[in-house]
Amino acid sequence: MKEIERLLGVSRSTVSLWVRDIPLTAAQRSALVRRNPIYNGQFKGAAVNAERGRKRRLAYQERGRMRAKEADALYIAGCMLYWAEGDKGRHAVRLANSDPGVIRLFAEFLRVEFGVADEQFRVTWYLFADHESRQREIEGFWLATLGLERTCLCKSVVNRYSKYSKKKRKNKLRCGTCRIAVHSTEIVQTIYGSIQELASFDRPEWLDLPP
């Protein structure tokens, strides 16, 4: 990774993103060992850390299964809403919708059931070109809906029309789409465990989702 970083003049994080899903052949690993004798130790260390992380995620899911057995209406509603609408990732809870009621309910679920503080929320808006003149108004609407301050805002994403659709169609969502996110492996994995318990199925792959 250091060599790629040096040769291409890019950041270490960029190189990591490029190569993280590339499996190495036995010959490639042997070549790395010859060039870097401590590679085997690094590789084993990474594998140990990955397994520890997986065990933690499994423990959170088991906790979620137990919690689902005594869940109240809000907890069940939040879990089912996330199953239907949530962005499934390994380390963060993310949900996007254009319905203010859906977003408000999910934020309440996170606050009440998991004690998420206002400053932990990250909010992003997905807007169309015809929203740009009202962007500040739209941001204020969603912040008021969620009871959050502007410090929770991430940069809005504006989807621009292609030259073929421009002037021929207009977005019908008055306030675009709002996405709320909370970065917590414990919360998202607890929700996954609860969903599986409530719906009586097993989804082992949820332990190893992309970040």
Secondary structure, DSSP 8 states (H G I E B T S, - for coil): -HHHHHHHT--HHHHHHHHTT----HHHHHHHHHH-TTHHHHHHHHHHHHHHHHHHHHHHHHHHHHHHTT--HHHHHHHHHHHHHEEE-SSEEEEEES-HHHHHHHHHHHHHHH---GGG-EEEEEEEGGGGGGHHHHHHHHHHHHT--GGGB---EEE---TTTTTT-----TT-EEEEEEE-HHHHHHHHHHHHHHHT---GGGGG---
